[in-house]
Amino acid sequence: MNHRSTAALLVISALLLLLAAGCIATPQDTKTLDASGPSPADEAYARGLAEYGAANYRIAEERFAEAYALYTGVGDAAKALTARNAIFRANRTYMEYPFDRAAAEAALRERIPGITDAAIAEWLDTRAQTIASENETLYFYDVTGNYLYAHPDEMQKQNERNLDFDYIARYAWSENRSEHGPYVNPVRYAGVERFEIPHEALPSSGILKIWFPLPVETDAQRNVTVTNLSCPEYIVAGPFTTGPIGYVYYEVPAGAVNGDLVLSVDIAFTSYEQIFRGIDPALVGEYNTSDPDYLLYTASEQNIEITDAVREKAREIVGNETNPHLQAQMIYRHIIETYPYSHVPHFSLDARKPKVAESTHMFETGHGDCGTQSTLFAAFCRSLGIPARAIGGYQMLLAETPGTHFWAEYYLPGYGWVPNDVTVAEVADWVAIPEEKRAAFKEYYATNLDPARLVIQKNIDPPMDPALPEDAVIFRVVRQYPAVVSDTADSDMDLFAVNCFTIDLAAVDQ
């Protein structure tokens, strides 16, 4: 549910590398080779492409680094940039898989006392997330946490003392709620977003391009204010707080900042609890199938992929049911029952060539966190002609500190965008509580949503202006963190920056 632990691991790993990171060029990138004959740099780059294609990601990274140094040495800036990006993408492809077999086994024994050899073998051989590189099977960094998510009895033992579920369920179990929805019980939040890059990490030349996230107006998030934006002299576009995504775009010239680069903004917004429990399937209207929003939210996107297999599975889930509301509810329950929550290698999926859609990863592997669960829900719905989307931002439900999160919405004529949160619903399986309370908690998150939310983006693949450069290595799946592009930095600035961004929020009097 929260990418921050992943980010910390990745940043540490990146800094231990000569040039932090990886990017594999597409076959079309071979056109950059000199037609008169390959130079040593061209040959190193071509070897990198070949090694990447053979899933030798660490070796590919080394070859791309060799090419980068050679291109830089002869002053070929364009090819050097291509090679540098290839370094970044290759590194990102494998860096979330730090364990060999022995290390994965040791981690499981340390985290889960009493786990049997048979249980370890079954998990590592058939269910753990892996990647093959250099003819070796490597295991995902949270191989132990994902085991617990897949085994609720073990998870419940570990959460007995450290998970305050009454706090988490404070909205779902509330008896003091207005039932006149859909938007009730507003909570006003105010706080500060802060992005700080140490001076020594800044590039010495060129322009640092930064897409800085902001709250966006939605039906359930209103009266957004953005004040005291720092470094206004570097703002090129925005701030934008309406439309599909909230952000402000900076261009910071190298050498313009004395000391650390600090971007900050005061934000405030009112978040409403969403109550749609009274939906009457018979009152759901007909879709206008020519409406641009209908066409957008029923189509495939980069991370919500509608395939023949997805269509077939969606039809299997809903059977003979034709009502879109009832179909969406059947999909919601199918995901809860079929796909236990697990952490996912987002950076690897995002960097890999060819691109692996978030929804497809979960559909094919059975592994999914809030992002993949929400995108697969949307893909199933879209395949049936139900507009759906994955909402990105932060939640303040598990703790007061905001944590990155995704949830889903589907559209019903006559009612609007109906929320659900598969991931939060599954938290009820992680604790030992009476079954009637567990069922009530899951029922709440089927068509309702707590107000402890901060929305940044209304869909997982929202457009921005200026757009993120196609050839840049950027964590494109989410915009909860700033996107950072530098053509001149030796290190993976975008990856590094993930751990340099914080949001502090608190509920305030209306």
RODO-2510 file (C-alpha; in nm, 4 decimals, decimal comma):
residues 510
     n   res          X          Y          Z
     1     m     0,0000     0,0000     0,0000
     2     n     0,2900     0,2320     0,0707
     3     h     0,5748     0,2721    -0,1776
     4     r     0,8043     0,4517     0,0680
     5     s     0,9710     0,1351     0,2017
     6     t     1,0334     0,0259    -0,1542
     7     a     1,1744     0,3640    -0,2366
     8     a     1,4175     0,3575     0,0534
     9     l     1,5511     0,0185    -0,0523
    10     l     1,5866     0,1282    -0,4110
    11     v     1,7606     0,4526    -0,3328
    12     i     2,0133     0,2788    -0,1099
    13     s     2,0772     0,0205    -0,3779
    14     a     2,1087     0,2871    -0,6439
    15     l     2,3647     0,4856    -0,4519
    16     l     2,5856     0,1789    -0,4191
    17     l     2,6145     0,1621    -0,7957
    18     l     2,8520     0,3582    -1,0086
    19     l     2,5736     0,5246    -1,1987
    20     a     2,2578     0,4148    -1,0177
    21     a     2,0011     0,2623    -1,2449
    22     g     1,8816     0,1159    -1,5695
    23     c     1,6991     0,1624    -1,8966
    24     i     1,6960    -0,0648    -2,1920
    25     a     1,6642     0,0960    -2,5263
    26     t     1,4091    -0,0383    -2,7700
    27     p     1,5158    -0,2087    -3,0927
    28     q     1,4586     0,1219    -3,2675
    29     d     1,7435     0,2704    -3,0646
    30     t     1,9934     0,0720    -3,2724
    31     k     1,9541     0,3380    -3,5398
    32     t     2,1812     0,5587    -3,3257
    33     l     2,4755     0,3404    -3,4263
    34     d     2,7143     0,4939    -3,6789
    35     a     2,6268     0,3722    -4,0273
    36     s     2,9935     0,3857    -4,1321
    37     g     3,0808     0,1185    -3,8820
    38     p     3,0452     0,0681    -3,5106
    39     s     3,2817     0,2456    -3,2775
    40     p     3,3940     0,0857    -2,9486
    41     a     3,1142     0,2811    -2,7792
    42     d     2,8607     0,1550    -3,0331
    43     e     2,9812    -0,1997    -2,9820
    44     a     2,9507    -0,1717    -2,6033
    45     y     2,5993    -0,0327    -2,6370
    46     a     2,4990    -0,3109    -2,8771
    47     r     2,6367    -0,5706    -2,6338
    48     g     2,4255    -0,4068    -2,3627
    49     l     2,1143    -0,4434    -2,5768
    50     a     2,1951    -0,8079    -2,6407
    51     e     2,2582    -0,8815    -2,2723
    52     y     1,9358    -0,7109    -2,1731
    53     g     1,7456    -0,9129    -2,4296
    54     a     1,8980    -1,2270    -2,2793
    55     a     1,7825    -1,1182    -1,9288
    56     n     2,1391    -1,0573    -1,8137
    57     y     2,0450    -0,7282    -1,6544
    58     r     2,3508    -0,6661    -1,4379
    59     i     2,5861    -0,7447    -1,7249
    60     a     2,3754    -0,5229    -1,9515
    61     e     2,4111    -0,2407    -1,7015
    62     e     2,7901    -0,2801    -1,7087
    63     r     2,7999    -0,2704    -2,0887
    64     f     2,5765     0,0376    -2,1004
    65     a     2,8030     0,2053    -1,8430
    66     e     3,1018     0,1248    -2,0637
    67     a     2,9248     0,2781    -2,3635
    68     y     2,8282     0,5849    -2,1617
    69     a     3,1875     0,6472    -2,0573
    70     l     3,3122     0,6059    -2,4143
    71     y     3,0448     0,8326    -2,5657
    72     t     3,1155     1,0935    -2,2996
    73     g     3,4861     1,0709    -2,3708
    74     v     3,4395     1,1561    -2,7395
    75     g     3,1842     1,4289    -2,6702
    76     d     2,8828     1,2530    -2,8243
    77     a     2,6200     1,3930    -2,5869
    78     a     2,3171     1,2452    -2,7630
    79     k     2,4437     0,8864    -2,7613
    80     a     2,5805     0,9327    -2,4088
    81     l     2,2312     1,0267    -2,2904
    82     t     2,0816     0,7186    -2,4595
    83     a     2,3421     0,4957    -2,2929
    84     r     2,2947     0,6639    -1,9544
    85     n     1,9199     0,6071    -1,9708
    86     a     1,9882     0,2449    -2,0613
    87     i     2,1977     0,2125    -1,7441
    88     f     1,9099     0,3477    -1,5391
    89     r     1,6499     0,1188    -1,6938
    90     a     1,8620    -0,1950    -1,6689
    91     n     1,9268    -0,1280    -1,3016
    92     r     1,5628    -0,0604    -1,2261
    93     t     1,4689    -0,3869    -1,3938
    94     y     1,6491    -0,6033    -1,1380
    95     m     1,7197    -0,3944    -0,8283
    96     e     1,4016    -0,4961    -0,6426
    97     y     1,5232    -0,8577    -0,6444
    98     p     1,8187    -0,8661    -0,4004
    99     f     1,7898    -1,2263    -0,2715
   100     d     1,9312    -1,5486    -0,4083
   101     r     1,7725    -1,8757    -0,2932
   102     a     1,9740    -1,9086     0,0260
   103     a     1,9149    -1,5475     0,1292
   104     a     1,5400    -1,5766     0,0636
   105     e     1,5207    -1,8916     0,2763
   106     a     1,7111    -1,7230     0,5590
   107     a     1,4832    -1,4179     0,5473
   108     l     1,1721    -1,6364     0,5755
   109     r     1,3106    -1,8272     0,8753
   110     e     1,4043    -1,5053     1,0532
   111     r     1,0708    -1,3327     0,9956
   112     i     0,8395    -1,6303     1,0512
   113     p     0,9429    -1,8423     1,3512
   114     g     0,8591    -2,2090     1,3090
   115     i     0,8084    -2,2011     0,9340
   116     t     0,8735    -2,5451     0,7896
   117     d     1,1141    -2,6407     0,5140
   118     a     0,8166    -2,7637     0,3107
   119     a     0,6369    -2,4297     0,3465
   120     i     0,9496    -2,2420     0,2417
   121     a     0,9989    -2,4649    -0,0617
   122     e     0,6351    -2,4369    -0,1670
   123     w     0,6437    -2,0574    -0,1422
   124     l     0,9760    -2,0069    -0,3185
   125     d     0,9115    -2,2661    -0,5887
   126     t     0,5558    -2,1761    -0,6838
   127     r     0,4326    -1,8448    -0,5430
   128     a     0,7129    -1,5995    -0,4659
   129     q     0,7836    -1,3176    -0,7118
   130     t     1,1083    -1,3822    -0,8955
   131     i     1,3184    -1,2665    -1,1841
   132     a     1,5720    -1,4681    -1,3839
   133     s     1,8995    -1,2897    -1,4481
   134     e     2,2451    -1,4266    -1,5315
   135     n     2,0905    -1,7772    -1,5223
   136     e     2,0006    -1,7273    -1,1559
   137     t     1,6630    -1,6986    -0,9895
   138     l     1,6416    -1,3807    -0,7813
   139     y     1,3679    -1,3157    -0,5239
   140     f     1,1683    -0,9993    -0,4558
   141     y     1,2852    -0,7902    -0,1594
   142     d     0,9608    -0,8406     0,0396
   143     v     0,9486    -1,2160    -0,0059
   144     t     0,8697    -1,2537     0,3658
   145     g     0,5983    -0,9900     0,3893
   146     n     0,4215    -1,1324     0,0877
   147     y     0,4268    -1,4785     0,2470
   148     l     0,2405    -1,3349     0,5441
   149     y    -0,0150    -1,1576     0,3241
   150     a    -0,0825    -1,4890     0,1511
   151     h    -0,1225    -1,6697     0,4869
   152     p    -0,3728    -1,4682     0,6954
   153     d    -0,3391    -1,6942     1,0013
   154     e     0,0309    -1,6119     1,0262
   155     m    -0,0367    -1,2450     0,9549
   156     q    -0,2951    -1,2321     1,2322
   157     k    -0,0402    -1,3679     1,4811
   158     q     0,2075    -1,0944     1,3894
   159     n    -0,0546    -0,8187     1,3986
   160     e    -0,1972    -0,9199     1,7371
   161     r    -0,0094    -0,6441     1,9142
   162     n     0,0899    -0,3894     1,6501
   163     l    -0,2183    -0,3142     1,4401
   164     d    -0,4949    -0,0956     1,5834
   165     f    -0,7825    -0,2160     1,3701
   166     d    -1,0429    -0,0236     1,5686
   167     y    -0,8664     0,2931     1,4530
   168     i    -0,8580     0,1730     1,0921
   169     a    -1,2288     0,0860     1,1042
   170     r    -1,3354     0,4146     1,2640
   171     y    -1,5341     0,5176     0,9566
   172     a    -1,6557     0,1776     0,8399
   173     w    -1,7997     0,0941     1,1810
   174     s    -1,9207     0,4413     1,2728
   175     e    -2,2731     0,4690     1,4092
   176     n    -2,2777     0,8488     1,3867
   177     r    -2,2874     0,8926     1,0114
   178     s    -2,5185     1,0993     0,7989
   179     e    -2,6930     0,8681     0,5554
   180     h    -2,7854     1,1442     0,3122
   181     g    -2,4827     1,0960     0,0848
   182     p    -2,3146     1,0731    -0,1348
   183     y    -2,0769     1,3376     0,0109
   184     v    -2,0974     1,3790     0,3875
   185     n    -1,8920     1,4322     0,7026
   186     p    -1,6267     1,6687     0,5625
   187     v    -1,2784     1,6843     0,7123
   188     r    -1,0535     1,9840     0,6480
   189     y    -0,6855     1,8981     0,6082
   190     a    -0,3922     2,1377     0,5974
   191     g    -0,0210     2,0801     0,5764
   192     v     0,3044     2,1129     0,3873
   193     e     0,4587     1,9292     0,0950
   194     r     0,8381     1,9444     0,0901
   195     f     1,0932     1,8250    -0,1664
   196     e     1,4614     1,8594    -0,0763
   197     i     1,7569     1,7487    -0,2865
   198     p     2,1037     1,7867    -0,1283
   199     h     2,3325     2,0227    -0,3135
   200     e     2,5886     1,7497    -0,3782
   201     a     2,3255     1,5436    -0,5628
   202     l     2,2302     1,8233    -0,8036
   203     p     2,3635     1,8161    -1,1609
   204     s     2,6373     2,0668    -1,2370
   205     s     2,4970     2,1598    -1,5777
   206     g     2,1744     2,1627    -1,7740
   207     i     1,8150     2,2080    -1,6559
   208     l     1,6482     2,0104    -1,3768
   209     k     1,2840     1,9509    -1,4766
   210     i     1,0436     1,8728    -1,1934
   211     w     0,6725     1,7854    -1,1986
   212     f     0,5696     1,8522    -0,8372
   213     p     0,2419     1,6866    -0,7179
   214     l    -0,0490     1,8871    -0,5758
   215     p    -0,4036     1,8119    -0,4543
   216     v    -0,6676     1,8161    -0,7269
   217     e    -1,0352     1,9117    -0,7107
   218     t    -1,2753     1,6163    -0,7231
   219     d    -1,6370     1,5556    -0,6235
   220     a    -1,5124     1,4333    -0,2853
   221     q    -1,2098     1,6651    -0,2473
   222     r    -1,3066     2,0304    -0,2561
   223     n    -1,1843     2,3807    -0,1789
   224     v    -0,8243     2,2996    -0,2620
   225     t    -0,5809     2,5791    -0,1791
   226     v    -0,2149     2,5962    -0,2764
   227     t    -0,0134     2,8797    -0,1231
   228     n     0,3439     2,9827    -0,0524
   229     l     0,4955     2,7939    -0,3420
   230     s     0,8708     2,8248    -0,3059
   231     c     1,1043     2,9192    -0,5913
   232     p     0,8323     3,0855    -0,8030
   233     e     1,1024     3,2124    -1,0396
   234     y     1,1493     2,8552    -1,1651
   235     i     0,7790     2,7782    -1,2221
   236     v     0,7103     2,7268    -1,5931
   237     a     0,3551     2,5862    -1,5790
   238     g     0,0847     2,5740    -1,3141
   239     p     0,0011     2,5298    -1,0400
   240     f    -0,2851     2,3100    -1,1633
   241     t    -0,5459     2,1928    -0,9132
   242     t    -0,8270     2,1077    -1,1552
   243     g    -0,8441     1,8520    -1,4337
   244     p    -0,7133     1,4938    -1,4241
   245     i    -0,4088     1,5631    -1,2014
   246     g    -0,2687     1,8260    -0,9650
   247     y     0,0888     1,9521    -1,0169
   248     v     0,3212     2,2441    -1,0776
   249     y     0,6077     2,2270    -1,3248
   250     y     0,9554     2,3664    -1,2479
   251     e     1,2677     2,4143    -1,4572
   252     v     1,5696     2,4792    -1,2357
   253     p     1,8946     2,5838    -1,4102
   254     a     2,2126     2,4212    -1,2829
   255     g     2,4056     2,6536    -1,0588
   256     a     2,1019     2,8690    -0,9834
   257     v     2,0596     2,7220    -0,6355
   258     n     2,3010     2,7976    -0,3550
   259     g     2,2932     2,5005    -0,1230
   260     d     2,0215     2,2373    -0,1196
   261     l     1,7260     2,2608    -0,3580
   262     v     1,4110     2,2962    -0,1473
   263     l     1,0643     2,3101    -0,3037
   264     s     0,7718     2,3444    -0,0661
   265     v     0,4059     2,4434    -0,0679
   266     d     0,1278     2,4890     0,1849
   267     i    -0,1796     2,2879     0,0914
   268     a    -0,5319     2,2598     0,2264
   269     f    -0,8448     2,0791     0,1109
   270     t    -1,1759     1,9436     0,2354
   271     s    -1,2262     1,5683     0,2014
   272     y    -1,5746     1,4162     0,2156
   273     e    -1,6798     1,0688     0,3169
   274     q    -1,8504     0,9043     0,0192
   275     i    -2,1660     0,7042     0,0924
   276     f    -2,3231     0,5136    -0,1977
   277     r    -2,4698     0,2198    -0,0067
   278     g    -2,8251     0,2921    -0,1256
   279     i    -2,7691     0,2211    -0,4967
   280     d    -3,0755     0,0663    -0,6617
   281     p    -2,9615    -0,1419    -0,9611
   282     a    -3,2963    -0,0781    -1,1289
   283     l    -3,2332     0,2977    -1,1281
   284     v    -2,8941     0,2813    -1,3005
   285     g    -2,9297     0,4668    -1,6307
   286     e    -2,7953     0,3927    -1,9778
   287     y    -2,4415     0,4882    -2,0791
   288     n    -2,3810     0,7450    -2,3504
   289     t    -2,1292     0,5331    -2,5378
   290     s    -2,0219     0,8249    -2,7580
   291     d    -1,9274     1,0493    -2,4665
   292     p    -1,5492     1,1225    -2,4591
   293     d    -1,5227     1,0261    -2,0912
   294     y    -1,6995     0,6984    -2,1588
   295     l    -1,4573     0,6221    -2,4407
   296     l    -1,1564     0,7172    -2,2237
   297     y    -1,2559     0,5117    -1,9217
   298     t    -1,3521     0,2000    -2,1154
   299     a    -1,0324     0,1838    -2,3222
   300     s    -0,6922     0,0252    -2,2594
   301     e    -0,4220     0,2506    -2,1184
   302     q    -0,0566     0,1987    -2,0336
   303     n    -0,1327     0,0417    -1,6944
   304     i    -0,4960    -0,0636    -1,7370
   305     e    -0,4741    -0,3224    -2,0124
   306     i    -0,7792    -0,4894    -2,1656
   307     t    -0,6809    -0,8170    -2,3274
   308     d    -0,8870    -1,1036    -2,4632
   309     a    -0,7963    -1,3019    -2,1524
   310     v    -0,9174    -1,0185    -1,9269
   311     r    -1,2458    -0,9952    -2,1201
   312     e    -1,2983    -1,3683    -2,0936
   313     k    -1,2284    -1,3707    -1,7204
   314     a    -1,4562    -1,0716    -1,6579
   315     r    -1,7425    -1,2465    -1,8382
   316     e    -1,6747    -1,5573    -1,6301
   317     i    -1,6877    -1,3519    -1,3072
   318     v    -2,0228    -1,1871    -1,3827
   319     g    -2,1911    -1,4832    -1,5549
   320     n    -2,5366    -1,3888    -1,6813
   321     e    -2,5526    -1,0645    -1,4822
   322     t    -2,5988    -0,7575    -1,7060
   323     n    -2,6494    -0,4750    -1,4556
   324     p    -2,3264    -0,2671    -1,4395
   325     h    -2,3525    -0,2000    -1,0652
   326     l    -2,3992    -0,5653    -0,9786
   327     q    -2,1237    -0,6615    -1,2219
   328     a    -1,8808    -0,4168    -1,0558
   329     q    -1,9684    -0,5546    -0,7127
   330     m    -1,9038    -0,9098    -0,8314
   331     i    -1,5625    -0,8003    -0,9618
   332     y    -1,4842    -0,6270    -0,6309
   333     r    -1,5541    -0,9460    -0,4366
   334     h    -1,3702    -1,1630    -0,6881
   335     i    -1,0510    -0,9609    -0,6427
   336     i    -1,0759    -0,9750    -0,2627
   337     e    -1,1282    -1,3512    -0,2698
   338     t    -0,8754    -1,4302    -0,5448
   339     y    -0,5852    -1,1885    -0,5131
   340     p    -0,4434    -1,1507    -0,1617
   341     y    -0,2596    -0,8248    -0,1132
   342     s     0,1141    -0,8332    -0,1746
   343     h     0,3891    -0,5846    -0,2445
   344     v     0,4842    -0,5561    -0,6101
   345     p     0,8106    -0,4643    -0,7913
   346     h     0,6714    -0,1434    -0,9393
   347     f     1,0034     0,0036    -1,0465
   348     s     1,0923    -0,3127    -1,2342
   349     l     0,7544    -0,3317    -1,4063
   350     d     0,7675     0,0351    -1,4967
   351     a     1,1194     0,0176    -1,6399
   352     r     1,1044    -0,3125    -1,8228
   353     k     1,1038    -0,3287    -2,1994
   354     p     0,8585    -0,4335    -2,3295
   355     k     0,6407    -0,2507    -2,0740
   356     v     0,4396    -0,4662    -1,8339
   357     a     0,1041    -0,3108    -1,7418
   358     e     0,0232    -0,3040    -1,3700
   359     s    -0,3134    -0,4728    -1,4249
   360     t    -0,1574    -0,7436    -1,6418
   361     h     0,1101    -0,8232    -1,3827
   362     m    -0,1543    -0,8957    -1,1230
   363     f    -0,3804    -1,0838    -1,3632
   364     e    -0,0990    -1,3121    -1,4776
   365     t     0,0910    -1,3599    -1,1499
   366     g    -0,1763    -1,3283    -0,8812
   367     h     0,0323    -1,0673    -0,6988
   368     g    -0,1084    -0,7222    -0,6368
   369     d    -0,0979    -0,4243    -0,4039
   370     c    -0,3256    -0,1216    -0,3998
   371     g    -0,2121    -0,0047    -0,7439
   372     t    -0,2369    -0,3379    -0,9213
   373     q    -0,5615    -0,4325    -0,7455
   374     s    -0,7205    -0,1024    -0,8498
   375     t    -0,5976    -0,1232    -1,2080
   376     l    -0,7155    -0,4824    -1,2488
   377     f    -1,0568    -0,3883    -1,1086
   378     a    -1,0695    -0,1096    -1,3677
   379     a    -0,9540    -0,3422    -1,6481
   380     f    -1,2249    -0,5985    -1,5680
   381     c    -1,4919    -0,3275    -1,5536
   382     r    -1,3739    -0,1567    -1,8723
   383     s    -1,3766    -0,4871    -2,0592
   384     l    -1,7514    -0,5085    -1,9828
   385     g    -1,8216    -0,1508    -2,0917
   386     i    -1,8289    -0,0067    -1,7382
   387     p    -1,6216     0,3137    -1,7074
   388     a    -1,3663     0,2689    -1,4285
   389     r    -1,0402     0,4230    -1,3109
   390     a    -0,7676     0,3982    -1,0473
   391     i    -0,7372     0,6997    -0,8154
   392     g    -0,3916     0,7896    -0,6832
   393     g    -0,2883     0,9855    -0,3796
   394     y    -0,2457     0,9298    -0,0081
   395     q    -0,4418     0,7738     0,2790
   396     m    -0,4439     0,8795     0,6432
   397     l    -0,6499     0,5787     0,7524
   398     l    -0,3894     0,3411     0,8933
   399     a    -0,1988     0,6201     1,0673
   400     e    -0,1967     0,9980     1,0789
   401     t     0,1140     1,0062     0,8593
   402     p     0,0053     1,0066     0,4922
   403     g     0,0898     0,6890     0,3037
   404     t     0,0824     0,6515    -0,0744
   405     h    -0,2241     0,4676    -0,1946
   406     f    -0,4497     0,3789    -0,4866
   407     w    -0,8175     0,2886    -0,4914
   408     a    -1,0834     0,2548    -0,7624
   409     e    -1,4036     0,4108    -0,8942
   410     y    -1,6656     0,2974    -1,1434
   411     y    -1,9260     0,5180    -1,3091
   412     l    -2,3009     0,4618    -1,2926
   413     p    -2,5424     0,6904    -1,4844
   414     g    -2,7740     0,8515    -1,2330
   415     y    -2,5311     0,8058    -0,9443
   416     g    -2,1867     0,9223    -1,0593
   417     w    -1,8442     0,7837    -0,9699
   418     v    -1,8831     0,5098    -0,7077
   419     p    -1,5703     0,4355    -0,4983
   420     n    -1,4329     0,1122    -0,3647
   421     d    -1,1084     0,0106    -0,1972
   422     v    -1,0178    -0,3548    -0,2359
   423     t    -0,6889    -0,3140    -0,0532
   424     v    -0,8282    -0,1556     0,2608
   425     a    -1,1096    -0,4126     0,2613
   426     e    -0,8488    -0,6902     0,2729
   427     v    -0,6910    -0,5442     0,5876
   428     a    -0,9812    -0,7047     0,7744
   429     d    -0,8285    -1,0448     0,6941
   430     w    -0,5046    -0,9514     0,8680
   431     v    -0,6585    -0,9359     1,2156
   432     a    -0,8580    -1,1722     1,4351
   433     i    -1,2034    -1,0122     1,4599
   434     p    -1,5604    -1,1507     1,4591
   435     e    -1,6746    -1,2529     1,1120
   436     e    -1,9735    -1,0179     1,1200
   437     k    -1,7409    -0,7212     1,1772
   438     r    -1,5088    -0,8388     0,9007
   439     a    -1,8028    -0,8676     0,6613
   440     a    -1,9355    -0,5238     0,7572
   441     f    -1,5924    -0,3698     0,6983
   442     k    -1,5648    -0,5230     0,3509
   443     e    -1,9226    -0,4229     0,2691
   444     y    -1,8476    -0,0605     0,3559
   445     y    -1,5531    -0,0413     0,1166
   446     a    -1,7562    -0,1965    -0,1662
   447     t    -1,9428     0,1295    -0,2403
   448     n    -1,8219     0,3820     0,0193
   449     l    -1,5006     0,5577     0,1110
   450     d    -1,3624     0,7228     0,4228
   451     p    -1,2577     1,0916     0,4070
   452     a    -0,8988     1,0220     0,5207
   453     r    -0,7684     1,0728     0,1660
   454     l    -0,5582     1,3100    -0,0429
   455     v    -0,6188     1,2806    -0,4180
   456     i    -0,3346     1,3704    -0,6559
   457     q    -0,4493     1,2010    -0,9780
   458     k    -0,7901     1,0881    -1,1038
   459     n    -0,6493     0,8067    -1,3156
   460     i    -0,3276     0,6054    -1,3176
   461     d    -0,2078     0,7388    -1,6545
   462     p    -0,3104     1,1076    -1,6535
   463     p    -0,1732     1,3490    -1,9150
   464     m     0,0334     1,6518    -1,8111
   465     d     0,1470     1,9646    -1,9913
   466     p     0,4343     1,9651    -2,0502
   467     a     0,4245     1,5897    -2,0912
   468     l     0,6808     1,3611    -1,9359
   469     p     0,9499     1,3004    -2,2002
   470     e     0,9051     0,9659    -2,3723
   471     d     1,2760     0,8785    -2,3620
   472     a     1,3342     0,9774    -1,9982
   473     v     1,3549     0,7134    -1,7250
   474     i     1,0813     0,8201    -1,4857
   475     f     0,8674     0,6291    -1,2378
   476     r     0,5525     0,6738    -1,4490
   477     v     0,3073     0,4541    -1,2594
   478     v     0,2314     0,7090    -0,9890
   479     r     0,2508     1,0825    -0,9441
   480     q     0,2423     1,0879    -0,5643
   481     y     0,6105     1,1781    -0,5845
   482     p     0,7752     1,4461    -0,7966
   483     a     0,8918     1,3348    -1,1393
   484     v     1,2489     1,4523    -1,2013
   485     v     1,4273     1,4691    -1,5369
   486     s     1,7871     1,5734    -1,5955
   487     d     1,9746     1,5094    -1,9198
   488     t     2,3088     1,5877    -1,7561
   489     a     2,3067     1,4048    -1,4199
   490     d     2,5253     1,0953    -1,3821
   491     s     2,2906     0,9462    -1,1240
   492     d     1,9263     0,8410    -1,1459
   493     m     1,7778     1,1640    -1,0114
   494     d     1,4159     1,0490    -1,0400
   495     l     1,4842     0,7361    -0,8360
   496     f     1,6885     0,9264    -0,5799
   497     a     1,4186     1,1922    -0,5439
   498     v     1,1499     0,9449    -0,4341
   499     n     1,2965     0,9457    -0,0850
   500     c     1,3388     1,3245    -0,0757
   501     f     0,9659     1,4077    -0,0745
   502     t     0,7420     1,4373     0,2330
   503     i     0,3856     1,5416     0,3089
   504     d     0,2767     1,6490     0,6551
   505     l    -0,0997     1,6791     0,7050
   506     a    -0,3352     1,7314     0,9946
   507     a    -0,7095     1,7690     1,0317
   508     v    -0,8018     2,1267     1,1225
   509     d    -1,1175     2,3025     1,2341
   510     q    -1,3541     2,3916     0,9518
***
